[in-house]
Amino acid sequence: MSLMTIAHHSSVDLNWQSLLSTIVYAVLGVVLLMVFALLVNRIFRLDLRRELIEDQNIGLGLAFAGTAMAIAIIIAATILS
């Protein structure tokens, strides 16, 4: 299968429904990340902005980044299934 054939098939598969579902999942991912940030602030009584920016807490930054990646993987798996 040539590269031109692959490009042709992938452009044919893109329709408004798949575009809309991708946008919905992207918005859902951002909302989930914001909810996670709010929950971390409330449960652990932290000020994420102060901890990450002013105090430069590397451990909390890595934990937050790992959770963001986990949410992204879950959403990507949902989109692909």
PDB file of N, CA, C and O in Angstrom:
ATOM      1  N   MET A   1       0.849  -1.167   0.000  1.00  0.00           N
ATOM      2  CA  MET A   1       0.000   0.000   0.000  1.00  0.00           C
ATOM      3  C   MET A   1       0.901   1.238   0.000  1.00  0.00           C
ATOM      4  O   MET A   1       1.780   1.376   0.851  1.00  0.00           O
ATOM      5  N   SER A   2       0.681   2.107  -0.931  1.00  0.00           N
ATOM      6  CA  SER A   2       1.536   3.283  -1.049  1.00  0.00           C
ATOM      7  C   SER A   2       1.106   4.366  -0.068  1.00  0.00           C
ATOM      8  O   SER A   2       0.015   4.324   0.501  1.00  0.00           O
ATOM      9  N   LEU A   3       1.998   5.338   0.112  1.00  0.00           N
ATOM     10  CA  LEU A   3       1.724   6.455   1.020  1.00  0.00           C
ATOM     11  C   LEU A   3       0.528   7.275   0.537  1.00  0.00           C
ATOM     12  O   LEU A   3      -0.251   7.781   1.344  1.00  0.00           O
ATOM     13  N   MET A   4       0.389   7.404  -0.773  1.00  0.00           N
ATOM     14  CA  MET A   4      -0.726   8.164  -1.336  1.00  0.00           C
ATOM     15  C   MET A   4      -2.057   7.476  -1.018  1.00  0.00           C
ATOM     16  O   MET A   4      -3.050   8.143  -0.727  1.00  0.00           O
ATOM     17  N   THR A   5      -2.075   6.151  -1.074  1.00  0.00           N
ATOM     18  CA  THR A   5      -3.297   5.408  -0.766  1.00  0.00           C
ATOM     19  C   THR A   5      -3.664   5.569   0.703  1.00  0.00           C
ATOM     20  O   THR A   5      -4.837   5.738   1.035  1.00  0.00           O
ATOM     21  N   ILE A   6      -2.675   5.518   1.576  1.00  0.00           N
ATOM     22  CA  ILE A   6      -2.911   5.694   3.010  1.00  0.00           C
ATOM     23  C   ILE A   6      -3.443   7.099   3.282  1.00  0.00           C
ATOM     24  O   ILE A   6      -4.392   7.262   4.048  1.00  0.00           O
ATOM     25  N   ALA A   7      -2.851   8.096   2.673  1.00  0.00           N
ATOM     26  CA  ALA A   7      -3.308   9.471   2.866  1.00  0.00           C
ATOM     27  C   ALA A   7      -4.726   9.639   2.348  1.00  0.00           C
ATOM     28  O   ALA A   7      -5.527  10.356   2.948  1.00  0.00           O
ATOM     29  N   HIS A   8      -5.040   8.989   1.251  1.00  0.00           N
ATOM     30  CA  HIS A   8      -6.394   9.090   0.692  1.00  0.00           C
ATOM     31  C   HIS A   8      -7.414   8.444   1.630  1.00  0.00           C
ATOM     32  O   HIS A   8      -8.486   9.005   1.855  1.00  0.00           O
ATOM     33  N   HIS A   9      -7.094   7.281   2.174  1.00  0.00           N
ATOM     34  CA  HIS A   9      -8.017   6.608   3.080  1.00  0.00           C
ATOM     35  C   HIS A   9      -8.230   7.394   4.363  1.00  0.00           C
ATOM     36  O   HIS A   9      -9.358   7.480   4.849  1.00  0.00           O
ATOM     37  N   SER A  10      -7.182   7.964   4.916  1.00  0.00           N
ATOM     38  CA  SER A  10      -7.343   8.689   6.173  1.00  0.00           C
ATOM     39  C   SER A  10      -8.138   9.982   5.971  1.00  0.00           C
ATOM     40  O   SER A  10      -8.853  10.404   6.880  1.00  0.00           O
ATOM     41  N   SER A  11      -8.032  10.612   4.813  1.00  0.00           N
ATOM     42  CA  SER A  11      -8.814  11.824   4.584  1.00  0.00           C
ATOM     43  C   SER A  11     -10.287  11.492   4.332  1.00  0.00           C
ATOM     44  O   SER A  11     -11.163  12.303   4.633  1.00  0.00           O
ATOM     45  N   VAL A  12     -10.563  10.318   3.789  1.00  0.00           N
ATOM     46  CA  VAL A  12     -11.941   9.917   3.544  1.00  0.00           C
ATOM     47  C   VAL A  12     -12.628   9.589   4.863  1.00  0.00           C
ATOM     48  O   VAL A  12     -13.822   9.847   5.016  1.00  0.00           O
ATOM     49  N   ASP A  13     -11.889   9.022   5.821  1.00  0.00           N
ATOM     50  CA  ASP A  13     -12.468   8.618   7.088  1.00  0.00           C
ATOM     51  C   ASP A  13     -12.826   9.790   7.992  1.00  0.00           C
ATOM     52  O   ASP A  13     -13.584   9.609   8.946  1.00  0.00           O
ATOM     53  N   LEU A  14     -12.311  10.976   7.727  1.00  0.00           N
ATOM     54  CA  LEU A  14     -12.580  12.132   8.565  1.00  0.00           C
ATOM     55  C   LEU A  14     -13.929  12.738   8.173  1.00  0.00           C
ATOM     56  O   LEU A  14     -14.094  13.257   7.070  1.00  0.00           O
ATOM     57  N   ASN A  15     -14.879  12.662   9.089  1.00  0.00           N
ATOM     58  CA  ASN A  15     -16.181  13.263   8.837  1.00  0.00           C
ATOM     59  C   ASN A  15     -16.543  14.134  10.037  1.00  0.00           C
ATOM     60  O   ASN A  15     -15.783  14.223  11.002  1.00  0.00           O
ATOM     61  N   TRP A  16     -17.685  14.761   9.969  1.00  0.00           N
ATOM     62  CA  TRP A  16     -18.056  15.706  11.027  1.00  0.00           C
ATOM     63  C   TRP A  16     -18.295  14.993  12.347  1.00  0.00           C
ATOM     64  O   TRP A  16     -18.065  15.578  13.405  1.00  0.00           O
ATOM     65  N   GLN A  17     -18.752  13.740  12.317  1.00  0.00           N
ATOM     66  CA  GLN A  17     -19.007  13.016  13.560  1.00  0.00           C
ATOM     67  C   GLN A  17     -17.713  12.693  14.297  1.00  0.00           C
ATOM     68  O   GLN A  17     -17.647  12.825  15.519  1.00  0.00           O
ATOM     69  N   SER A  18     -16.690  12.272  13.571  1.00  0.00           N
ATOM     70  CA  SER A  18     -15.418  11.974  14.226  1.00  0.00           C
ATOM     71  C   SER A  18     -14.744  13.254  14.723  1.00  0.00           C
ATOM     72  O   SER A  18     -14.097  13.258  15.771  1.00  0.00           O
ATOM     73  N   LEU A  19     -14.900  14.329  13.968  1.00  0.00           N
ATOM     74  CA  LEU A  19     -14.350  15.611  14.402  1.00  0.00           C
ATOM     75  C   LEU A  19     -15.056  16.096  15.666  1.00  0.00           C
ATOM     76  O   LEU A  19     -14.408  16.574  16.598  1.00  0.00           O
ATOM     77  N   LEU A  20     -16.377  15.974  15.699  1.00  0.00           N
ATOM     78  CA  LEU A  20     -17.144  16.381  16.867  1.00  0.00           C
ATOM     79  C   LEU A  20     -16.790  15.531  18.085  1.00  0.00           C
ATOM     80  O   LEU A  20     -16.648  16.060  19.187  1.00  0.00           O
ATOM     81  N   SER A  21     -16.647  14.222  17.899  1.00  0.00           N
ATOM     82  CA  SER A  21     -16.299  13.366  19.032  1.00  0.00           C
ATOM     83  C   SER A  21     -14.900  13.683  19.557  1.00  0.00           C
ATOM     84  O   SER A  21     -14.665  13.625  20.764  1.00  0.00           O
ATOM     85  N   THR A  22     -13.973  14.015  18.665  1.00  0.00           N
ATOM     86  CA  THR A  22     -12.626  14.394  19.104  1.00  0.00           C
ATOM     87  C   THR A  22     -12.665  15.674  19.922  1.00  0.00           C
ATOM     88  O   THR A  22     -11.979  15.779  20.938  1.00  0.00           O
ATOM     89  N   ILE A  23     -13.454  16.640  19.494  1.00  0.00           N
ATOM     90  CA  ILE A  23     -13.583  17.897  20.232  1.00  0.00           C
ATOM     91  C   ILE A  23     -14.222  17.649  21.595  1.00  0.00           C
ATOM     92  O   ILE A  23     -13.784  18.206  22.602  1.00  0.00           O
ATOM     93  N   VAL A  24     -15.256  16.813  21.625  1.00  0.00           N
ATOM     94  CA  VAL A  24     -15.922  16.507  22.895  1.00  0.00           C
ATOM     95  C   VAL A  24     -14.957  15.836  23.864  1.00  0.00           C
ATOM     96  O   VAL A  24     -14.912  16.194  25.041  1.00  0.00           O
ATOM     97  N   TYR A  25     -14.183  14.864  23.379  1.00  0.00           N
ATOM     98  CA  TYR A  25     -13.225  14.186  24.245  1.00  0.00           C
ATOM     99  C   TYR A  25     -12.108  15.121  24.709  1.00  0.00           C
ATOM    100  O   TYR A  25     -11.633  15.001  25.838  1.00  0.00           O
ATOM    101  N   ALA A  26     -11.689  16.044  23.853  1.00  0.00           N
ATOM    102  CA  ALA A  26     -10.662  17.005  24.256  1.00  0.00           C
ATOM    103  C   ALA A  26     -11.185  17.916  25.365  1.00  0.00           C
ATOM    104  O   ALA A  26     -10.485  18.179  26.344  1.00  0.00           O
ATOM    105  N   VAL A  27     -12.410  18.392  25.206  1.00  0.00           N
ATOM    106  CA  VAL A  27     -13.015  19.238  26.238  1.00  0.00           C
ATOM    107  C   VAL A  27     -13.191  18.441  27.525  1.00  0.00           C
ATOM    108  O   VAL A  27     -12.942  18.951  28.618  1.00  0.00           O
ATOM    109  N   LEU A  28     -13.622  17.188  27.392  1.00  0.00           N
ATOM    110  CA  LEU A  28     -13.767  16.323  28.559  1.00  0.00           C
ATOM    111  C   LEU A  28     -12.435  16.142  29.283  1.00  0.00           C
ATOM    112  O   LEU A  28     -12.389  16.149  30.513  1.00  0.00           O
ATOM    113  N   GLY A  29     -11.361  15.982  28.529  1.00  0.00           N
ATOM    114  CA  GLY A  29     -10.042  15.839  29.136  1.00  0.00           C
ATOM    115  C   GLY A  29      -9.619  17.074  29.906  1.00  0.00           C
ATOM    116  O   GLY A  29      -9.077  16.966  31.006  1.00  0.00           O
ATOM    117  N   VAL A  30      -9.861  18.242  29.341  1.00  0.00           N
ATOM    118  CA  VAL A  30      -9.513  19.490  30.025  1.00  0.00           C
ATOM    119  C   VAL A  30     -10.347  19.651  31.291  1.00  0.00           C
ATOM    120  O   VAL A  30      -9.832  20.055  32.333  1.00  0.00           O
ATOM    121  N   VAL A  31     -11.631  19.334  31.197  1.00  0.00           N
ATOM    122  CA  VAL A  31     -12.506  19.437  32.365  1.00  0.00           C
ATOM    123  C   VAL A  31     -12.062  18.470  33.457  1.00  0.00           C
ATOM    124  O   VAL A  31     -12.018  18.837  34.631  1.00  0.00           O
ATOM    125  N   LEU A  32     -11.729  17.227  33.073  1.00  0.00           N
ATOM    126  CA  LEU A  32     -11.253  16.254  34.064  1.00  0.00           C
ATOM    127  C   LEU A  32      -9.958  16.717  34.731  1.00  0.00           C
ATOM    128  O   LEU A  32      -9.781  16.526  35.934  1.00  0.00           O
ATOM    129  N   LEU A  33      -9.071  17.310  33.976  1.00  0.00           N
ATOM    130  CA  LEU A  33      -7.827  17.818  34.548  1.00  0.00           C
ATOM    131  C   LEU A  33      -8.102  18.961  35.518  1.00  0.00           C
ATOM    132  O   LEU A  33      -7.459  19.048  36.564  1.00  0.00           O
ATOM    133  N   MET A  34      -9.040  19.831  35.190  1.00  0.00           N
ATOM    134  CA  MET A  34      -9.387  20.928  36.098  1.00  0.00           C
ATOM    135  C   MET A  34     -10.045  20.405  37.367  1.00  0.00           C
ATOM    136  O   MET A  34      -9.777  20.897  38.462  1.00  0.00           O
ATOM    137  N   VAL A  35     -10.914  19.400  37.213  1.00  0.00           N
ATOM    138  CA  VAL A  35     -11.551  18.792  38.389  1.00  0.00           C
ATOM    139  C   VAL A  35     -10.500  18.134  39.270  1.00  0.00           C
ATOM    140  O   VAL A  35     -10.553  18.246  40.494  1.00  0.00           O
ATOM    141  N   PHE A  36      -9.546  17.448  38.650  1.00  0.00           N
ATOM    142  CA  PHE A  36      -8.463  16.835  39.413  1.00  0.00           C
ATOM    143  C   PHE A  36      -7.673  17.883  40.192  1.00  0.00           C
ATOM    144  O   PHE A  36      -7.349  17.672  41.361  1.00  0.00           O
ATOM    145  N   ALA A  37      -7.363  19.006  39.557  1.00  0.00           N
ATOM    146  CA  ALA A  37      -6.616  20.063  40.228  1.00  0.00           C
ATOM    147  C   ALA A  37      -7.396  20.617  41.417  1.00  0.00           C
ATOM    148  O   ALA A  37      -6.829  20.863  42.482  1.00  0.00           O
ATOM    149  N   LEU A  38      -8.697  20.811  41.229  1.00  0.00           N
ATOM    150  CA  LEU A  38      -9.531  21.303  42.330  1.00  0.00           C
ATOM    151  C   LEU A  38      -9.597  20.297  43.475  1.00  0.00           C
ATOM    152  O   LEU A  38      -9.540  20.676  44.645  1.00  0.00           O
ATOM    153  N   LEU A  39      -9.719  19.002  43.131  1.00  0.00           N
ATOM    154  CA  LEU A  39      -9.759  17.973  44.168  1.00  0.00           C
ATOM    155  C   LEU A  39      -8.448  17.907  44.947  1.00  0.00           C
ATOM    156  O   LEU A  39      -8.461  17.751  46.168  1.00  0.00           O
ATOM    157  N   VAL A  40      -7.328  18.023  44.258  1.00  0.00           N
ATOM    158  CA  VAL A  40      -6.032  18.014  44.939  1.00  0.00           C
ATOM    159  C   VAL A  40      -5.938  19.202  45.881  1.00  0.00           C
ATOM    160  O   VAL A  40      -5.465  19.063  47.009  1.00  0.00           O
ATOM    161  N   ASN A  41      -6.381  20.359  45.433  1.00  0.00           N
ATOM    162  CA  ASN A  41      -6.362  21.546  46.286  1.00  0.00           C
ATOM    163  C   ASN A  41      -7.196  21.343  47.545  1.00  0.00           C
ATOM    164  O   ASN A  41      -6.774  21.714  48.640  1.00  0.00           O
ATOM    165  N   ARG A  42      -8.375  20.757  47.389  1.00  0.00           N
ATOM    166  CA  ARG A  42      -9.282  20.592  48.538  1.00  0.00           C
ATOM    167  C   ARG A  42      -8.870  19.442  49.453  1.00  0.00           C
ATOM    168  O   ARG A  42      -8.827  19.606  50.672  1.00  0.00           O
ATOM    169  N   ILE A  43      -8.570  18.294  48.879  1.00  0.00           N
ATOM    170  CA  ILE A  43      -8.266  17.119  49.694  1.00  0.00           C
ATOM    171  C   ILE A  43      -6.973  17.303  50.484  1.00  0.00           C
ATOM    172  O   ILE A  43      -6.929  17.025  51.683  1.00  0.00           O
ATOM    173  N   PHE A  44      -5.929  17.766  49.818  1.00  0.00           N
ATOM    174  CA  PHE A  44      -4.630  17.890  50.473  1.00  0.00           C
ATOM    175  C   PHE A  44      -4.376  19.285  51.038  1.00  0.00           C
ATOM    176  O   PHE A  44      -3.305  19.562  51.579  1.00  0.00           O
ATOM    177  N   ARG A  45      -5.368  20.154  50.908  1.00  0.00           N
ATOM    178  CA  ARG A  45      -5.266  21.532  51.393  1.00  0.00           C
ATOM    179  C   ARG A  45      -3.987  22.217  50.873  1.00  0.00           C
ATOM    180  O   ARG A  45      -3.209  22.793  51.634  1.00  0.00           O
ATOM    181  N   LEU A  46      -3.810  22.129  49.564  1.00  0.00           N
ATOM    182  CA  LEU A  46      -2.643  22.722  48.917  1.00  0.00           C
ATOM    183  C   LEU A  46      -3.067  23.902  48.054  1.00  0.00           C
ATOM    184  O   LEU A  46      -4.216  23.990  47.622  1.00  0.00           O
ATOM    185  N   ASP A  47      -2.143  24.787  47.815  1.00  0.00           N
ATOM    186  CA  ASP A  47      -2.311  25.818  46.810  1.00  0.00           C
ATOM    187  C   ASP A  47      -1.392  25.420  45.658  1.00  0.00           C
ATOM    188  O   ASP A  47      -0.192  25.696  45.686  1.00  0.00           O
ATOM    189  N   LEU A  48      -1.969  24.764  44.639  1.00  0.00           N
ATOM    190  CA  LEU A  48      -1.152  24.229  43.550  1.00  0.00           C
ATOM    191  C   LEU A  48      -0.308  25.301  42.880  1.00  0.00           C
ATOM    192  O   LEU A  48       0.853  25.061  42.549  1.00  0.00           O
ATOM    193  N   ARG A  49      -0.873  26.462  42.680  1.00  0.00           N
ATOM    194  CA  ARG A  49      -0.116  27.530  42.025  1.00  0.00           C
ATOM    195  C   ARG A  49       1.127  27.896  42.833  1.00  0.00           C
ATOM    196  O   ARG A  49       2.223  28.017  42.285  1.00  0.00           O
ATOM    197  N   ARG A  50       0.943  28.070  44.130  1.00  0.00           N
ATOM    198  CA  ARG A  50       2.087  28.421  44.979  1.00  0.00           C
ATOM    199  C   ARG A  50       3.099  27.283  45.020  1.00  0.00           C
ATOM    200  O   ARG A  50       4.304  27.507  44.910  1.00  0.00           O
ATOM    201  N   GLU A  51       2.594  26.049  45.183  1.00  0.00           N
ATOM    202  CA  GLU A  51       3.493  24.891  45.270  1.00  0.00           C
ATOM    203  C   GLU A  51       4.304  24.696  43.994  1.00  0.00           C
ATOM    204  O   GLU A  51       5.503  24.424  44.051  1.00  0.00           O
ATOM    205  N   LEU A  52       3.646  24.836  42.839  1.00  0.00           N
ATOM    206  CA  LEU A  52       4.318  24.562  41.571  1.00  0.00           C
ATOM    207  C   LEU A  52       5.164  25.725  41.071  1.00  0.00           C
ATOM    208  O   LEU A  52       6.265  25.511  40.565  1.00  0.00           O
ATOM    209  N   ILE A  53       4.671  26.948  41.203  1.00  0.00           N
ATOM    210  CA  ILE A  53       5.365  28.089  40.605  1.00  0.00           C
ATOM    211  C   ILE A  53       6.311  28.765  41.595  1.00  0.00           C
ATOM    212  O   ILE A  53       7.489  28.962  41.296  1.00  0.00           O
ATOM    213  N   GLU A  54       5.801  29.116  42.760  1.00  0.00           N
ATOM    214  CA  GLU A  54       6.628  29.865  43.703  1.00  0.00           C
ATOM    215  C   GLU A  54       7.623  28.966  44.440  1.00  0.00           C
ATOM    216  O   GLU A  54       8.811  29.279  44.519  1.00  0.00           O
ATOM    217  N   ASP A  55       7.120  27.831  44.986  1.00  0.00           N
ATOM    218  CA  ASP A  55       7.995  26.940  45.745  1.00  0.00           C
ATOM    219  C   ASP A  55       8.744  25.952  44.854  1.00  0.00           C
ATOM    220  O   ASP A  55       9.674  25.292  45.317  1.00  0.00           O
ATOM    221  N   GLN A  56       8.357  25.839  43.594  1.00  0.00           N
ATOM    222  CA  GLN A  56       8.969  24.942  42.621  1.00  0.00           C
ATOM    223  C   GLN A  56       9.067  23.511  43.161  1.00  0.00           C
ATOM    224  O   GLN A  56      10.138  22.904  43.161  1.00  0.00           O
ATOM    225  N   ASN A  57       7.936  22.994  43.616  1.00  0.00           N
ATOM    226  CA  ASN A  57       7.854  21.644  44.158  1.00  0.00           C
ATOM    227  C   ASN A  57       7.881  20.641  43.003  1.00  0.00           C
ATOM    228  O   ASN A  57       6.864  20.403  42.353  1.00  0.00           O
ATOM    229  N   ILE A  58       9.049  20.061  42.757  1.00  0.00           N
ATOM    230  CA  ILE A  58       9.246  19.164  41.621  1.00  0.00           C
ATOM    231  C   ILE A  58       8.435  17.884  41.787  1.00  0.00           C
ATOM    232  O   ILE A  58       7.865  17.384  40.816  1.00  0.00           O
ATOM    233  N   GLY A  59       8.377  17.353  42.990  1.00  0.00           N
ATOM    234  CA  GLY A  59       7.635  16.120  43.227  1.00  0.00           C
ATOM    235  C   GLY A  59       6.156  16.268  42.918  1.00  0.00           C
ATOM    236  O   GLY A  59       5.563  15.404  42.272  1.00  0.00           O
ATOM    237  N   LEU A  60       5.564  17.351  43.372  1.00  0.00           N
ATOM    238  CA  LEU A  60       4.152  17.595  43.098  1.00  0.00           C
ATOM    239  C   LEU A  60       3.940  17.841  41.611  1.00  0.00           C
ATOM    240  O   LEU A  60       2.934  17.409  41.048  1.00  0.00           O
ATOM    241  N   GLY A  61       4.857  18.513  40.985  1.00  0.00           N
ATOM    242  CA  GLY A  61       4.759  18.740  39.541  1.00  0.00           C
ATOM    243  C   GLY A  61       4.792  17.447  38.753  1.00  0.00           C
ATOM    244  O   GLY A  61       4.028  17.272  37.803  1.00  0.00           O
ATOM    245  N   LEU A  62       5.682  16.534  39.148  1.00  0.00           N
ATOM    246  CA  LEU A  62       5.750  15.240  38.471  1.00  0.00           C
ATOM    247  C   LEU A  62       4.493  14.406  38.714  1.00  0.00           C
ATOM    248  O   LEU A  62       4.002  13.740  37.802  1.00  0.00           O
ATOM    249  N   ALA A  63       3.975  14.441  39.934  1.00  0.00           N
ATOM    250  CA  ALA A  63       2.747  13.711  40.237  1.00  0.00           C
ATOM    251  C   ALA A  63       1.578  14.259  39.430  1.00  0.00           C
ATOM    252  O   ALA A  63       0.767  13.496  38.906  1.00  0.00           O
ATOM    253  N   PHE A  64       1.495  15.572  39.332  1.00  0.00           N
ATOM    254  CA  PHE A  64       0.428  16.208  38.562  1.00  0.00           C
ATOM    255  C   PHE A  64       0.564  15.887  37.076  1.00  0.00           C
ATOM    256  O   PHE A  64      -0.430  15.604  36.408  1.00  0.00           O
ATOM    257  N   ALA A  65       1.788  15.931  36.560  1.00  0.00           N
ATOM    258  CA  ALA A  65       2.028  15.610  35.149  1.00  0.00           C
ATOM    259  C   ALA A  65       1.697  14.146  34.859  1.00  0.00           C
ATOM    260  O   ALA A  65       1.133  13.836  33.810  1.00  0.00           O
ATOM    261  N   GLY A  66       2.040  13.252  35.775  1.00  0.00           N
ATOM    262  CA  GLY A  66       1.721  11.840  35.591  1.00  0.00           C
ATOM    263  C   GLY A  66       0.230  11.594  35.548  1.00  0.00           C
ATOM    264  O   GLY A  66      -0.250  10.783  34.757  1.00  0.00           O
ATOM    265  N   THR A  67      -0.491  12.282  36.386  1.00  0.00           N
ATOM    266  CA  THR A  67      -1.946  12.142  36.385  1.00  0.00           C
ATOM    267  C   THR A  67      -2.542  12.716  35.102  1.00  0.00           C
ATOM    268  O   THR A  67      -3.488  12.155  34.550  1.00  0.00           O
ATOM    269  N   ALA A  68      -2.001  13.814  34.637  1.00  0.00           N
ATOM    270  CA  ALA A  68      -2.479  14.393  33.375  1.00  0.00           C
ATOM    271  C   ALA A  68      -2.234  13.416  32.225  1.00  0.00           C
ATOM    272  O   ALA A  68      -3.086  13.273  31.347  1.00  0.00           O
ATOM    273  N   MET A  69      -1.091  12.749  32.219  1.00  0.00           N
ATOM    274  CA  MET A  69      -0.801  11.750  31.187  1.00  0.00           C
ATOM    275  C   MET A  69      -1.754  10.562  31.294  1.00  0.00           C
ATOM    276  O   MET A  69      -2.210  10.033  30.280  1.00  0.00           O
ATOM    277  N   ALA A  70      -2.052  10.148  32.517  1.00  0.00           N
ATOM    278  CA  ALA A  70      -2.970   9.021  32.713  1.00  0.00           C
ATOM    279  C   ALA A  70      -4.358   9.356  32.182  1.00  0.00           C
ATOM    280  O   ALA A  70      -4.990   8.528  31.526  1.00  0.00           O
ATOM    281  N   ILE A  71      -4.830  10.559  32.460  1.00  0.00           N
ATOM    282  CA  ILE A  71      -6.137  10.984  31.940  1.00  0.00           C
ATOM    283  C   ILE A  71      -6.108  11.018  30.412  1.00  0.00           C
ATOM    284  O   ILE A  71      -7.067  10.608  29.757  1.00  0.00           O
ATOM    285  N   ALA A  72      -5.010  11.505  29.855  1.00  0.00           N
ATOM    286  CA  ALA A  72      -4.881  11.552  28.381  1.00  0.00           C
ATOM    287  C   ALA A  72      -4.887  10.152  27.778  1.00  0.00           C
ATOM    288  O   ALA A  72      -5.508   9.938  26.737  1.00  0.00           O
ATOM    289  N   ILE A  73      -4.218   9.207  28.400  1.00  0.00           N
ATOM    290  CA  ILE A  73      -4.191   7.830  27.898  1.00  0.00           C
ATOM    291  C   ILE A  73      -5.581   7.207  27.953  1.00  0.00           C
ATOM    292  O   ILE A  73      -6.000   6.525  27.018  1.00  0.00           O
ATOM    293  N   ILE A  74      -6.290   7.443  29.043  1.00  0.00           N
ATOM    294  CA  ILE A  74      -7.646   6.899  29.187  1.00  0.00           C
ATOM    295  C   ILE A  74      -8.563   7.479  28.110  1.00  0.00           C
ATOM    296  O   ILE A  74      -9.332   6.742  27.493  1.00  0.00           O
ATOM    297  N   ILE A  75      -8.490   8.770  27.882  1.00  0.00           N
ATOM    298  CA  ILE A  75      -9.335   9.400  26.871  1.00  0.00           C
ATOM    299  C   ILE A  75      -8.960   8.923  25.478  1.00  0.00           C
ATOM    300  O   ILE A  75      -9.839   8.689  24.648  1.00  0.00           O
ATOM    301  N   ALA A  76      -7.657   8.774  25.206  1.00  0.00           N
ATOM    302  CA  ALA A  76      -7.220   8.283  23.898  1.00  0.00           C
ATOM    303  C   ALA A  76      -7.709   6.858  23.660  1.00  0.00           C
ATOM    304  O   ALA A  76      -8.134   6.523  22.554  1.00  0.00           O
ATOM    305  N   ALA A  77      -7.651   6.021  24.691  1.00  0.00           N
ATOM    306  CA  ALA A  77      -8.157   4.653  24.553  1.00  0.00           C
ATOM    307  C   ALA A  77      -9.659   4.639  24.305  1.00  0.00           C
ATOM    308  O   ALA A  77     -10.161   3.799  23.559  1.00  0.00           O
ATOM    309  N   THR A  78     -10.370   5.561  24.925  1.00  0.00           N
ATOM    310  CA  THR A  78     -11.810   5.646  24.720  1.00  0.00           C
ATOM    311  C   THR A  78     -12.125   6.078  23.297  1.00  0.00           C
ATOM    312  O   THR A  78     -13.057   5.559  22.682  1.00  0.00           O
ATOM    313  N   ILE A  79     -11.360   7.022  22.769  1.00  0.00           N
ATOM    314  CA  ILE A  79     -11.595   7.495  21.413  1.00  0.00           C
ATOM    315  C   ILE A  79     -11.320   6.381  20.407  1.00  0.00           C
ATOM    316  O   ILE A  79     -12.072   6.222  19.445  1.00  0.00           O
ATOM    317  N   LEU A  80     -10.264   5.618  20.612  1.00  0.00           N
ATOM    318  CA  LEU A  80      -9.864   4.591  19.646  1.00  0.00           C
ATOM    319  C   LEU A  80     -10.748   3.344  19.688  1.00  0.00           C
ATOM    320  O   LEU A  80     -10.758   2.560  18.739  1.00  0.00           O
ATOM    321  N   SER A  81     -11.485   3.158  20.776  1.00  0.00           N
ATOM    322  CA  SER A  81     -12.305   1.935  20.853  1.00  0.00           C
ATOM    323  C   SER A  81     -13.678   2.106  20.276  1.00  0.00           C
ATOM    324  O   SER A  81     -14.469   1.163  20.275  1.00  0.00           O
TER     325      SER A  81
END
